[in-house]
Amino acid sequence: MKHPSAEQLALFAGGDLPLFEGLAVRWHLRTCTACRFEVKEFCSASDEARAEFEPPASLAWESLAAEMKANIRVGLAAGECVSPARSHVRLGWRPAAGVAAVTAVLMLAYWLNVPAWQTHKPSPTAVVTSTADIELNAGAGRIELLHPSTSTPVVYVSAPDSLRARSVDPDTGQITITNVYVD
Amino acid sequence: MCMSIKRAIPVLLAVTALAGLAQTRVDPRSSMNIRLPDDSPVALLSASWGDSTATARGGAMLLELRTALSFRNSTQRRIRGITLLVTAQDLAAGGKASVSVPSLNVGPGEAFPVRVDLRLLRPLTQAGGPLAEVTLDGVLFDDLSFYGPNRLNCRRSMMQWELEARRDRQFFKDVLARSGQGALQQQMLGSLNRQADSAAMQARVTHAPRATNQAGERQVQFAFAAAAGAPVELRGGMARILGNELRSPRVFLENRARKVVRSVEVGWLLRDTQGREFVAGATPIATSLAPGRSGSLVQDASFRIAERNGQAVNIEGMRAWLGSIEFEDGSMWIPRRSDYLPMPSPEEQRLAELYRKRGLQALVEELNKF
């Protein structure tokens, strides 16, 4: 015969066992004298402890609860005193308008003074192609200056913003100098 | 009629291709406008369009113009040079180009040709109107007077070309007079050899503000080739180099003339890691340098150099030479033949080509015309 543990018997004596576990212990106590004696002992001890710690009948629970609530409120109020002060002052429309105007001026000044390269405009590029024609790529368009296929132009930089190619016209013998400008 | 899917696909592709080929063709004559002012010293005699085409494909227009314009000198002075301005509509960045013909010798009433060959690609943003316009930017006469709006500062370039042309023609005439046709022939062969030996290159310029330093960028100092008797002393310079890119070159100089210097043209000679030198070009730097004053000039630009096959040229070092000086009164100084001249003048190139194609006698006859 397997006996319940002392813990189970104590919890049974206090009515704290789960339902099925309590039924199993109750079924065991029908046939086990020793365990019934243990449960009886646990109940007696519980009664004595309850009797010892029973609050006095004269204790006013309502006043005690009120005092506890008051102490809690005092504690919370003390906490608010030492926390950062929250400003409840709200700006009028005139100061707010002034702040908005200053902000707008600063933003406009920044936009007007942003360097060109920060506006992310595509930089036009003048480049010489592999066939030695000069090509200007500008946005979605392109312009190329061509040379007669029978001539071999000399290409070089002619200005900070332009490329130049020089060739001899095979028909007329004239020198033709073409420039494309990155404007 | 029933057709399987496998047979239908090639048919559909063929139909689509035919539809693509049936593109809208535009008359190239209406695609380019040639506009001359009422008081123009030259008059347009004719415009030959040759193999010019203008086709609209989808959302873009491809215009290829091969034009031979014929002008007549309407003045009583001889014309030494002409510059035409070519502008394209709707090019986002205002792209423009120019065609210049220096070393002309056109008498009053005489006609002369100017070729304008260009290819223009632009999005079809609006219908109608010429896509490109050709206007007159400047004409230089034999007395060095100038006509035109000069929007491209072509007056400075054309004057420099004319002064160089006079210098070189006089040099070759002196050689012919002093040493005969044999010596002249040697000079022409030497010029042709130098032109053939000059390394061909590609170049790219971008319009950029003064760039900030970048990782890997190094600053190099460079010296100037001697130019005896130059009214401006160039004391050297420095530039920033990053790979094949030359940035913001700075030049230190002193004005020894009695006139205010308006601009200085500086030529750039770049050396790669293999020791080869490339003539990058010559760029004018604007300034206003009073007599006796020193200063430094900075060019806010970046140049990228590559070989003709597209291979980047890693710049190891550089030299510079003085190309020309323009003064405030419009006068100009150019180097002498004995000074360092890595680039032949347009006139020298023309005379050398004339010798190559038509021989020494034709060259002598040409020199005697001036």
Interface residues (C-beta under 8 A of the other chain):
Chain A: P115 A116 W117 P122 S123 P124 T125 A126 V127 V128 T129 S130 A132 D133 I134 L136 A138 G139 A140 G141 R142 I143 E144 L145 L146 H147 P148 T152 V154 V155 Y156 V157 S158 A159 P160 D161 S162 L163 R164 R166 V168 D169 T172 G173 Q174 I175 T176 I177 T178 N179 V180 Y181 V182 D183
Chain B: E64 R66 V86 A88 D90 L91 A92 A93 G94 G95 K96 A97 S98 V99 S100 V101 P102 S103 L104 P113 V114 R115 D117 L118 R119 L120 L121 R122 P123 A132 L152 S157 Q195 S198 A200 M201 Q202 A203 R204 V205 T206 H207 A208 P209 W268 V279 A280 G281 A282 T283 P284 Q299 D300 A301 F303 R308 N309 G310 M343 P346 E347 Q349 R350 E353 L354 K357
